[in-house]
Amino acid sequence: MDQDPLSSILSLIEARAVYAGGFSAGGNWAIRFPPPDKIKFFAIARGACLLAVDGLGDPLQLDCGDVVLLSAPAPFTIASADGISPVDAYELYTEGKRMASLGQGDDFLSMGGHIDLGTASSRLLIDNLPPVIHLRRDDAGVDQLQWLIRELVQETMAAAPGADAACSGLAHLMFLQILRGYLSRERGVDVGWLRAACDPKLAPALSLMHGDPTRNWHLPELARAAAMSRTAFATYFKAVAGIAPLSYLAEWRMRLAERKLQDGGQSVAMVAQSVGYASEAAFSTAFKRIMGRSPRQRANTGRQVSPDQLLSVTL
């Protein structure tokens, strides 16, 4: 069955958006955040601010309705203006506290969360994102983000029964819309897996590979699905994804296998068969070549805690 490539990638890496909360502010204010150990995202629900990420040049002007995703592991400051001494974020948030306030008044409001990732193949997302994604309110294709921001504010403030579940769902939709908004840009999207997953020309071929990764797909049938010649398809695929089509398929199989080995409960032979290998030896050779270690070594590590799973300060 054909499968949406982006959805299958996010499912593989167990990407889950978690609503964390936010803060309101007024007057002159600034908050200093430590380097995030998770991908963070937040929306400006009211007012405007400056975002300065250490090492990334001049501050960004963020206006009401703008949304930002941060993957850079660098300290950052959110402020009403330049030159204001910041408050440490740790001083604002206590354990279990979702909303904070500072300054005088509440003419500014920001809400957001972070992305929890599994240990297997999480770099597929992290390594394919720029340090900062900034979607402006008036950017093309971000209308749904404005609705999500309004609903998130309403659910948070109303605190009605089921609000936590509603906010979690809205946060996940916001994360997906940020990815879509970023990946729909004609320029500025780096070559790689995420760019390929949202490329309309490659979608038919990628859907085949993701939908049935155990099948030994051949270049002619993948090119035919994309309505291209073999040469044009192979050239275009590598230009977008950064690797050749059949190399992509081989790596996708190994990433699926890595997830199965991590989860446990299956022998190496069973995992090999589940990703299209009749021979355990051939699978082990391919796995080590692509993933850098043997299947048994990966299976023995089990599900370990990674930096992506550490708690970070709420934003």
CORHUVEN-V783797 format. One record per pair of residues at least 6 apart in sequence whose C-alpha atoms are under 7 Angstrom apart, sorted by the first residue. I is the first residue (numbers start at 0). GAP is how many residues later the second one is. Records with the same first field share a line. If there is no record, write none. Layout:
I = GAP ; GAP
//
This chain:
0 = 210 ; 211
1 = 205 ; 206 ; 209
2 = 204 ; 207 ; 208
3 = 203
4 = 192 ; 201 ; 202 ; 205
5 = 191 ; 192
12 = 104 ; 105 ; 107 ; 108 ; 109
13 = 103 ; 104
14 = 100 ; 101 ; 102 ; 103
15 = 99 ; 100 ; 101 ; 156
16 = 96 ; 97 ; 98 ; 99 ; 154 ; 155 ; 158
17 = 95 ; 96 ; 97 ; 150 ; 153
18 = 93 ; 94 ; 95 ; 148 ; 149 ; 152
19 = 78 ; 92 ; 93 ; 94 ; 294 ; 295
20 = 77 ; 78 ; 90 ; 91 ; 92 ; 293 ; 294
21 = 76 ; 77 ; 78 ; 88 ; 89 ; 90 ; 293
22 = 76 ; 77 ; 78 ; 86 ; 87 ; 88
23 = 76 ; 77 ; 78 ; 82 ; 84 ; 85 ; 86
24 = 76 ; 77 ; 78 ; 79 ; 80 ; 81 ; 82 ; 83 ; 84
25 = 76 ; 77 ; 78 ; 79 ; 80 ; 81 ; 82
26 = 76 ; 77 ; 78
27 = 52 ; 75
28 = 50 ; 51 ; 55 ; 57 ; 74
29 = 47 ; 48 ; 49 ; 50 ; 54 ; 55 ; 56 ; 57
30 = 46 ; 47 ; 48 ; 55 ; 56 ; 57 ; 58
31 = 44 ; 45 ; 46 ; 54 ; 55 ; 56 ; 57
32 = 42 ; 43 ; 44 ; 55 ; 56
33 = 41 ; 42
34 = 38 ; 39 ; 40
35 = 37 ; 38 ; 276
36 = 36 ; 270 ; 271 ; 273 ; 275
37 = 76 ; 77 ; 270 ; 274
38 = 31 ; 32 ; 75 ; 76
39 = 29 ; 30 ; 31 ; 73 ; 74 ; 75
40 = 27 ; 28 ; 29 ; 71 ; 72 ; 73
41 = 25 ; 26 ; 27 ; 68 ; 69 ; 70 ; 71
42 = 22 ; 23 ; 24 ; 25 ; 67 ; 68 ; 69 ; 106
43 = 19 ; 20 ; 21 ; 22 ; 23 ; 65 ; 66 ; 67
44 = 19 ; 20 ; 64 ; 65 ; 104
45 = 18 ; 61 ; 62 ; 63 ; 64
46 = 16 ; 17 ; 60 ; 61 ; 62
47 = 14 ; 15 ; 16 ; 60
48 = 12 ; 13 ; 14 ; 29 ; 30 ; 31 ; 32
49 = 9 ; 10 ; 11 ; 12 ; 28 ; 29 ; 30 ; 31
50 = 8 ; 9 ; 10 ; 26 ; 27 ; 28
51 = 6 ; 7 ; 8 ; 24 ; 25 ; 26
52 = 21 ; 22 ; 23 ; 24
53 = 20 ; 21 ; 22
64 = 71 ; 72 ; 81
65 = 69 ; 70 ; 71
66 = 67 ; 68 ; 69
67 = 64 ; 65 ; 66 ; 67
68 = 63 ; 64 ; 65
69 = 61 ; 62 ; 63
70 = 55 ; 58 ; 59 ; 60 ; 61
71 = 59 ; 60
91 = 8
92 = 7
110 = 204
111 = 203
112 = 202
115 = 192 ; 193
116 = 191 ; 192
118 = 187
119 = 138 ; 139
120 = 134
127 = 62 ; 64 ; 66
132 = 49
140 = 40
141 = 39
144 = 29 ; 32
147 = 22 ; 26
151 = 15 ; 18
154 = 8 ; 12
155 = 7
182 = 6 ; 12 ; 15
188 = 6
190 = 49 ; 50 ; 51
191 = 48 ; 49 ; 50
192 = 48
194 = 45 ; 46
195 = 6 ; 44 ; 45
196 = 6
200 = 25
201 = 24
203 = 21 ; 22
204 = 17 ; 20 ; 21
208 = 40
212 = 40 ; 62
213 = 61 ; 62
214 = 61
218 = 11
219 = 10
222 = 6 ; 7 ; 10
233 = 10 ; 11
236 = 7 ; 8
237 = 6
250 = 39
252 = 22
253 = 33
256 = 14 ; 18
259 = 11
260 = 37 ; 38
261 = 36 ; 37 ; 40 ; 41
262 = 39 ; 40
263 = 35
267 = 27
268 = 11
271 = 6 ; 8 ; 11
276 = 6
283 = 10 ; 11
286 = 7 ; 8
287 = 6
//
